[in-house]
Amino acid sequence: MLEIGVKAPEFTLCDKDGKEVSLSDFLGKKVVLYFYPKDNTPGCTRQACAFAGAYREFLEKGVEVIGISRDSVASHAKFAEKHGLPFIILSDPELRAIEAYGVWQEKKLYGKTTMGVVRTTFIIDEEGKIERIMPKVKPDTNAAEILAMI
């Protein structure tokens, strides 16, 4: 499990336009990196829209927002367009970043156990180190909580 103060795992994934984005592209900036289960589901949509609504404030504080899920590039493109998402969302179908950050875990729903992405947010400092880990965040309040912290 990742800990505060360690170097955040590097990744290179494709955004909604198929362009490669690496975590190291943001050295010198603080990054809010959030992992979410699935595009266009109620909780994930509320969380993304909350980040979209606060995105200007994040930028004013010099903070970049990046969302990651297993969904395809095409799914992300539709999700971003439908909800006007101005920040970066990355596709991780091979679970590279998802597993590196330890958010691929057992989940229980209606008595069934499955593997899935546990909604988790990381704040990464300007040097690429993990500053804060927020497991099992609430979709409606995640963006506002982070803004209040930074």
Order of alpha helices (4+ residues) and beta strands (2+ residues): beta-beta-beta-alpha-beta-alpha-beta-alpha-beta-beta-beta-beta-alpha
